[in-house]
Amino acid sequence: MGTTILAEITGNLSSLSYGVAALGPALGIGMIGAKTVESMARQPEIRGSLQTTMIIAIAFVEIIALLAIVTGLLFS
């Protein structure tokens, strides 16, 4: 009985690591946004400070994503 190849993996695994590196920050930004909207619904009077804090937190998460992608590029 012969061997059947269902799929062939070509290329390098760095493309897979780029996807994984983008997945974590995407989930993090979604959670930050959801909790900020929830907080705004509970206390609408502190909306401005919550938005500022959210934007800063999103910037930090994006920096982590960029570092992961650059690291993947450097070591591939």
Secondary structure, DSSP 8 states (H G I E B T S, - for coil): ----------S-THHHHHHHHHHHHHHHHHHHHHHHHHHHHH-GGGHHHHHHHHHHHHHHHHHHHHHHHHHHHHH-
